[in-house]
Amino acid sequence: MSGDIYQPLAWTPREAYRLLKDVPVCEESGILVRLPDWWKTRPRPRVSVVIGAGNQNTFGASEMLDFNAQVAFGDEALTKAELRSLLAAEDGLVLLRGQWVEVDHDKLTEALDHWKKIESQAEDGLSFVEGMRLLAGAGRDLSGEDHDINQEWSFVQAGKWLGDILADLRNPESLKQAQPGPELKGTLREYQKIGLNWLWFLTKLGLGACLADDMGLGKTIQALALLATLKQKKNPKPSLMVLPASLLANWRAEMGRFTPTLRAIFVHPSETPRAVLTSMAADSGKALAHADVVLTTYATLLRQPWLVEVSWRLVVLDEAQAIRNPAARQTKTVKQLKADARIALTGTPVENRLSDLWSLFDFLSPGLLGSQAKFKAFIKTIEARETNRYAPLRGLVQPYILRRLKSDRRIIADLPEKTQVRAFCGLTKRQTVLYAKLVQEMAEALDGLDGIKQRGLVLTYLMRFK
């Protein structure tokens, strides 16, 4: 014996692995264990699943994405010889490329078999919807089964081509500038330019987009700037805007102010004679031949079924929370509209329940969140998790939602100063007498009461005054 307290010991990989796995037990017993840095990251070979690596000439929700699964260590795929050697070794620690790594044959083989099965099923490619679900960790069919395997012994990532597109969607500040040109009579604020670029990017891809800025941040002008950009491209197909009836006059005014050269048709009895509406229904091709945009209301859409038959360049829903009820007739009608791309404008993409979000995305990107029954089952599955419960749902919808708040310092700096205007309302003689009498009674009643009782009494008097 040397007498040294600490001595090196020659252990087999199996013995060393046993100690490394039992470190928590040792620490609970009061034994301090110093671990090598490489073990803290638990290096292990994993199944690398890459979606959308190859460049495609076109992109959209109907496109197929390439899919490849292979065992990799870090960012590099293992050779067939390395994989055979790995699977032939014992469980535990294995020396791979000069580094000790953790290997569990059963789990690694299970993960490899799982993804190879999906790869064989997706021989002609993976659908865009399935690819987005896998990347979000939601499972190919929203069951969540792929997520459990994905965590330890496999990982899913976007390939170079698809990864660049998703990076642009998530970081709209880096997008190329859209060019509304002289069609737009006005100056966009910086965050509005970013919103326009983002809308233009998704529109070109044929994907649905939800502009969910706070009220007052200019969703209307951003949408009009997008229509102006489309007009610059001389697309022969008109776009359709569906609005609440109360906003028709506002949109007419905003178009006259910012995009006066847009050729607009209002399909609503308050704006267009019924005889003209009848002739439009009889020959929609002729009526829309020179139009850039058609504006109608949710209710009118039900009474003018010919609008559903037209193939639109864009369909834009203002106050899109109007379709939050999937069972409503107007919601079902809106979802029948045909367009190259769809846009929703709403400050409240989720008002009361997650079914609001499902209905919105059933319009924007049909199939992404599955059927209503499948979505409910998916929500139950993720809510049962202990951590990051809603992460898969956020990952699924986040690329298609752009939301800016007035409280954001970057937005506040770009907004004009607040303007306050006082408006005085005069009282009649009878109202003045009643008001003075009520104030006197309230002052006498409040005398001697504590704060809580005073507030309650004030509310009572206010209700009487009302």
C-alpha positions as a printed Julia matrix, in Angstrom:
466×3 Matrix{Float64}:
   0.0    0.0     0.0
   1.29   3.44   -0.9
  -0.66   5.23    1.78
  -2.17   7.62   -0.76
  -5.8    8.49   -0.11
  -6.6    8.7    -3.83
  -5.3    6.0    -6.13
  -6.07   5.25   -9.76
  -7.91   1.99  -10.39
  -8.0    0.03  -13.62
 -11.67  -0.73  -14.31
 -13.45  -2.34  -17.2
 -15.9   -0.15  -19.16
 -18.78  -2.05  -17.52
 -17.48  -1.31  -14.01
 -16.9    2.35  -14.79
 -20.39   2.64  -16.3
 -21.94   1.1   -13.18
 -20.26   3.72  -10.99
 -21.29   6.57  -13.28
 -24.93   5.45  -13.18
 -24.82   5.07   -9.37
 -23.41   8.55   -8.73
 -26.78   9.86   -7.41
 -26.88   6.99   -4.87
 -23.34   7.78   -3.74
 -24.13  11.47   -3.32
 -27.26  10.67   -1.31
 -25.01   8.67    1.0
 -22.73  11.66    1.52
 -19.93  10.58   -0.82
 -18.53  13.32   -3.02
 -17.98  12.14   -6.6
 -16.05  14.17   -9.15
 -17.11  13.38  -12.7
 -15.23  13.92  -15.95
 -16.57  16.81  -18.02
 -17.49  14.58  -20.95
 -19.94  12.57  -18.82
 -21.92  15.66  -17.78
 -23.29  15.93  -21.32
 -23.96  12.16  -21.49
 -22.5   11.71  -25.0
 -24.27   9.01  -26.95
 -24.89   8.08  -30.57
 -28.45   8.9   -31.59
 -30.72   8.48  -34.54
 -30.57  11.69  -36.57
 -33.79  12.46  -38.45
 -33.42  15.21  -41.06
 -36.48  16.68  -42.79
 -36.35  18.99  -45.81
 -32.63  18.94  -46.59
 -32.89  19.14  -50.38
 -33.75  22.33  -52.25
 -37.18  22.45  -53.9
 -38.36  24.7   -56.68
 -41.7   25.25  -55.0
 -42.85  25.3   -51.42
 -46.25  25.12  -49.79
 -48.54  23.2   -47.5
 -49.23  20.66  -50.27
 -45.56  19.9   -50.97
 -43.67  16.74  -49.92
 -40.49  16.97  -47.86
 -37.53  14.61  -48.09
 -36.92  12.46  -44.99
 -33.72  10.73  -43.89
 -32.94   8.73  -40.73
 -29.46   7.53  -39.76
 -27.37   6.98  -36.63
 -25.05   9.88  -35.92
 -22.62  11.01  -33.26
 -22.86  14.75  -32.9
 -23.4   16.21  -36.35
 -21.69  13.4   -38.26
 -23.34  10.19  -39.42
 -21.75   6.86  -38.47
 -20.43   4.61  -41.16
 -21.95   1.16  -41.58
 -18.79  -0.37  -40.07
 -18.99   1.92  -37.04
 -22.66   1.1   -36.54
 -22.0   -2.67  -36.73
 -19.17  -2.35  -34.23
 -21.33  -0.25  -31.94
 -24.2   -2.72  -31.94
 -21.8   -5.66  -31.41
 -20.3   -4.12  -28.27
 -21.71  -4.52  -24.76
 -24.15  -2.04  -23.24
 -22.59   0.76  -21.26
 -19.45   2.62  -22.25
 -18.09   2.18  -25.75
 -15.05   3.88  -27.28
 -16.21   5.66  -30.42
 -13.94   7.9   -32.47
 -11.59   8.32  -29.55
 -14.32   9.23  -27.04
 -16.22   7.19  -24.51
 -19.95   7.23  -25.22
 -23.01   5.71  -23.58
 -24.82   2.97  -25.5
 -28.07   1.17  -24.75
 -28.62  -1.33  -27.54
 -32.31  -1.89  -26.88
 -33.21   1.81  -26.84
 -30.97   2.71  -29.77
 -32.33  -0.18  -31.85
 -35.91   0.71  -30.9
 -35.38   4.32  -32.01
 -33.66   3.27  -35.24
 -36.41   0.77  -36.1
 -39.09   3.38  -35.36
 -37.64   6.04  -37.65
 -36.65   3.58  -40.37
 -40.25   2.41  -40.43
 -41.44   5.99  -40.96
 -38.75   6.48  -43.6
 -39.99   3.44  -45.54
 -43.59   4.66  -45.27
 -42.51   8.08  -46.57
 -40.73   6.67  -49.61
 -42.03   9.51  -51.8
 -41.45  12.09  -49.07
 -43.13  13.32  -45.93
 -46.12  15.64  -46.11
 -45.53  19.21  -45.0
 -48.02  18.85  -42.14
 -46.37  15.66  -40.85
 -42.94  17.25  -41.1
 -43.99  20.31  -39.1
 -45.52  18.07  -36.42
 -42.35  16.02  -36.06
 -40.18  19.13  -35.84
 -42.43  20.54  -33.11
 -42.25  17.29  -31.12
 -45.97  16.69  -31.5
 -45.73  13.33  -33.26
 -46.45  12.51  -36.87
 -50.15  11.91  -36.13
 -50.37  14.18  -33.03
 -50.31  11.1   -30.8
 -47.08  12.16  -29.09
 -45.56   8.68  -29.49
 -42.63   9.98  -31.56
 -41.85  12.52  -28.83
 -40.98   9.89  -26.2
 -38.49   8.17  -28.48
 -37.18  11.5   -29.73
 -36.07  12.64  -26.32
 -33.26  10.18  -25.43
 -32.03   8.26  -28.42
 -33.06  10.27  -31.44
 -33.59  13.86  -32.51
 -35.46  15.52  -35.34
 -34.13  18.57  -37.13
 -34.86  20.55  -40.26
 -32.44  20.22  -43.14
 -30.55  23.18  -44.55
 -33.23  24.25  -47.03
 -36.24  23.9   -44.72
 -34.26  25.17  -41.73
 -33.5   28.45  -43.51
 -37.19  28.97  -44.29
 -38.29  28.26  -40.71
 -35.55  30.56  -39.38
 -36.92  33.39  -41.54
 -40.46  32.71  -40.31
 -39.36  32.89  -36.68
 -37.15  35.95  -37.21
 -39.05  38.3   -39.55
 -36.55  41.11  -38.92
 -34.17  39.37  -41.33
 -36.63  39.07  -44.23
 -36.19  40.88  -47.53
 -38.17  44.06  -47.99
 -41.55  43.86  -49.7
 -42.12  46.59  -52.29
 -45.61  48.15  -52.22
 -44.2   50.95  -54.38
 -46.23  54.06  -55.19
 -49.45  52.11  -54.63
 -49.05  52.79  -50.9
 -49.64  56.43  -49.94
 -48.17  56.53  -46.48
 -45.13  55.66  -44.39
 -45.0   52.44  -42.44
 -43.44  52.38  -39.0
 -40.5   50.03  -38.58
 -42.47  47.23  -36.91
 -45.15  47.59  -39.6
 -42.51  47.11  -42.31
 -41.45  43.93  -40.53
 -45.08  42.8   -40.42
 -45.5   43.49  -44.15
 -42.3   41.58  -45.01
 -43.49  38.63  -42.91
 -46.93  38.59  -44.54
 -45.38  38.82  -48.0
 -42.97  35.97  -47.25
 -45.72  33.59  -46.08
 -47.96  34.64  -48.96
 -45.26  33.71  -51.48
 -44.87  30.34  -49.77
 -48.61  29.73  -49.88
 -48.8   29.36  -46.1
 -51.41  30.73  -43.71
 -50.5   33.71  -41.53
 -52.06  35.21  -38.42
 -51.17  38.85  -37.75
 -52.08  39.16  -34.07
 -50.8   42.65  -33.18
 -52.42  44.57  -30.34
 -55.35  46.78  -31.27
 -54.1   50.14  -32.51
 -50.79  48.91  -33.95
 -52.0   49.08  -37.55
 -53.04  45.64  -38.76
 -55.2   47.37  -41.4
 -52.41  49.34  -43.03
 -50.12  46.29  -43.03
 -52.8   44.3   -44.86
 -53.35  47.15  -47.33
 -49.6   47.38  -47.93
 -49.6   43.67  -48.75
 -52.41  44.18  -51.28
 -50.43  47.06  -52.78
 -47.41  44.76  -53.1
 -49.54  42.16  -54.88
 -50.8   44.82  -57.28
 -47.18  45.65  -58.15
 -46.71  42.0   -59.18
 -49.67  42.27  -61.58
 -51.35  39.09  -60.37
 -54.57  38.6   -62.38
 -56.5   37.07  -59.47
 -58.27  39.42  -57.03
 -58.14  39.03  -53.25
 -61.07  38.77  -50.86
 -61.45  40.5   -47.5
 -64.12  39.31  -45.09
 -65.05  41.82  -42.36
 -67.62  42.53  -39.7
 -70.29  44.83  -41.18
 -69.38  47.57  -38.68
 -65.9   47.89  -40.24
 -66.88  48.35  -43.89
 -66.83  52.13  -43.67
 -63.51  52.08  -41.82
 -61.87  49.94  -44.51
 -63.28  52.16  -47.25
 -61.8   55.21  -45.5
 -58.41  53.56  -44.9
 -58.2   52.41  -48.51
 -59.02  55.91  -49.73
 -56.27  57.27  -47.51
 -53.45  54.73  -48.02
 -54.21  52.78  -51.22
 -56.49  54.92  -53.4
 -55.36  53.18  -56.6
 -56.56  49.74  -55.46
 -59.62  48.79  -57.48
 -62.08  47.63  -54.84
 -65.56  46.13  -55.04
 -67.83  46.1   -52.0
 -70.21  43.14  -51.95
 -72.73  44.38  -49.39
 -76.19  46.0   -49.73
 -75.06  49.08  -47.81
 -72.34  49.8   -50.38
 -73.65  48.28  -53.63
 -77.21  48.23  -55.08
 -78.9   44.83  -54.94
 -79.35  44.81  -58.7
 -75.58  45.08  -59.14
 -75.02  42.3   -56.61
 -77.41  40.11  -58.58
 -75.51  40.75  -61.81
 -72.22  39.91  -60.04
 -73.62  36.57  -58.96
 -74.76  35.86  -62.52
 -71.35  36.59  -64.08
 -68.62  36.78  -61.43
 -65.82  36.51  -64.0
 -66.9   39.68  -65.74
 -67.64  41.51  -62.49
 -64.19  40.78  -61.03
 -62.18  41.12  -64.24
 -60.52  44.38  -63.23
 -60.77  44.18  -59.43
 -57.78  44.08  -57.08
 -59.77  43.32  -53.95
 -63.34  42.43  -53.01
 -64.67  43.36  -49.58
 -67.64  41.63  -48.0
 -68.96  40.67  -44.56
 -69.28  37.37  -42.74
 -73.07  37.53  -42.98
 -73.09  38.5   -46.67
 -70.85  35.53  -47.45
 -73.76  33.28  -46.49
 -76.13  35.13  -48.85
 -73.71  35.33  -51.79
 -72.59  31.71  -52.36
 -70.83  32.63  -55.62
 -68.01  34.15  -53.54
 -67.15  30.63  -52.34
 -66.75  29.41  -55.93
 -64.15  32.02  -56.92
 -60.45  31.17  -56.73
 -58.84  34.09  -54.86
 -55.22  35.22  -54.64
 -55.64  35.96  -50.93
 -58.44  35.54  -48.45
 -58.04  37.93  -45.49
 -60.25  37.73  -42.41
 -60.48  40.85  -40.25
 -61.49  40.28  -36.61
 -60.89  36.6   -37.33
 -62.16  35.58  -33.9
 -65.5   35.56  -35.74
 -64.7   31.98  -36.8
 -63.78  30.71  -33.32
 -66.94  28.57  -33.19
 -66.27  25.67  -35.61
 -69.93  24.59  -35.54
 -71.27  27.98  -36.7
 -72.58  28.2   -40.26
 -70.51  31.28  -41.09
 -67.33  29.52  -39.89
 -68.02  26.52  -42.12
 -68.68  28.82  -45.08
 -65.47  30.81  -44.56
 -63.44  27.6   -44.52
 -64.83  26.65  -47.93
 -63.19  29.68  -49.56
 -60.46  28.84  -52.09
 -57.25  30.89  -52.17
 -53.52  30.67  -52.85
 -52.87  31.87  -49.29
 -54.92  32.79  -46.24
 -54.45  35.53  -43.65
 -56.19  36.21  -40.34
 -56.13  39.58  -38.57
 -57.01  39.35  -34.89
 -55.71  40.71  -31.62
 -57.05  37.64  -29.79
 -56.05  34.38  -31.52
 -57.13  32.59  -28.34
 -60.0   34.21  -26.44
 -61.38  31.65  -24.02
 -60.26  28.13  -24.92
 -57.78  26.26  -27.1
 -60.58  25.23  -29.45
 -60.5   28.89  -30.64
 -56.95  28.29  -31.83
 -57.9   25.03  -33.52
 -60.72  26.68  -35.47
 -58.44  29.54  -36.55
 -55.76  27.14  -37.83
 -58.34  24.92  -39.46
 -58.82  27.94  -41.74
 -55.18  29.07  -42.0
 -53.49  25.69  -42.36
 -56.06  22.89  -42.67
 -54.8   19.63  -41.19
 -51.89  21.05  -39.19
 -53.73  20.58  -35.87
 -55.65  17.54  -37.08
 -59.37  17.01  -36.73
 -61.23  18.5   -33.79
 -61.32  15.1   -32.03
 -57.62  14.47  -32.73
 -56.72  17.92  -31.39
 -58.63  17.34  -28.15
 -56.8   14.03  -27.66
 -53.49  15.77  -28.4
 -54.17  18.44  -25.77
 -54.95  15.77  -23.16
 -51.68  14.01  -24.03
 -49.47  17.07  -23.63
 -51.28  18.25  -20.5
 -50.37  14.94  -18.87
 -46.66  15.72  -19.2
 -44.7   16.94  -16.21
 -42.65  19.63  -17.99
 -42.95  21.77  -21.13
 -46.51  20.66  -21.55
 -47.52  23.1   -24.27
 -44.15  23.28  -26.02
 -45.23  21.02  -28.93
 -48.34  23.15  -29.54
 -46.32  26.36  -29.43
 -43.79  24.85  -31.8
 -46.55  23.95  -34.24
 -48.28  27.33  -34.45
 -45.5   29.81  -33.63
 -44.09  30.14  -37.19
 -47.49  31.29  -38.47
 -48.34  33.86  -35.76
 -46.81  37.32  -35.49
 -47.83  39.16  -32.34
 -46.5   42.5   -31.12
 -47.69  44.22  -27.94
 -47.94  47.91  -27.12
 -45.97  47.18  -23.96
 -42.96  46.05  -26.04
 -40.29  48.72  -25.67
 -39.29  48.36  -29.33
 -42.88  49.09  -30.34
 -43.4   51.95  -27.86
 -40.34  53.74  -29.27
 -41.91  53.62  -32.73
 -45.36  54.91  -31.71
 -46.4   58.58  -31.73
 -47.03  60.43  -28.5
 -50.37  59.76  -26.86
 -53.0   62.4   -27.58
 -55.69  63.06  -24.98
 -58.81  65.02  -25.84
 -61.25  66.09  -23.13
 -64.92  65.98  -24.05
 -67.38  67.69  -21.68
 -70.99  66.61  -21.41
 -73.47  69.17  -20.09
 -76.37  68.32  -17.76
 -79.92  69.54  -18.02
 -81.34  71.57  -15.11
 -83.17  68.53  -13.76
 -80.02  66.38  -14.0
 -77.99  69.1   -12.24
 -80.44  69.17   -9.32
 -80.46  65.36   -9.02
 -76.67  65.21   -9.22
 -76.19  67.83   -6.48
 -78.71  66.05   -4.26
 -77.0   62.7    -4.77
 -73.55  64.13   -3.97
 -74.91  65.64   -0.74
 -76.58  62.38    0.31
 -73.45  60.4    -0.45
 -71.21  62.78    1.53
 -73.47  62.49    4.59
 -73.71  58.7     4.28
 -69.93  58.22    3.95
 -69.14  60.19    7.08
 -67.75  57.86    9.74
 -67.54  54.7     7.59
 -64.3   52.74    7.04
 -62.68  52.43    3.58
 -64.31  49.13    2.53
 -67.82  50.25    3.47
 -67.26  53.59    1.77
 -66.36  51.91   -1.53
 -69.4   49.66   -1.32
 -71.7   52.62   -0.66
 -70.2   54.61   -3.54
 -70.94  51.73   -5.92
 -74.53  51.63   -4.66
 -75.01  55.35   -5.33
 -73.4   55.09   -8.75
 -75.85  52.36   -9.71
 -78.73  54.58   -8.57
 -77.38  57.45  -10.64
 -77.05  55.25  -13.67
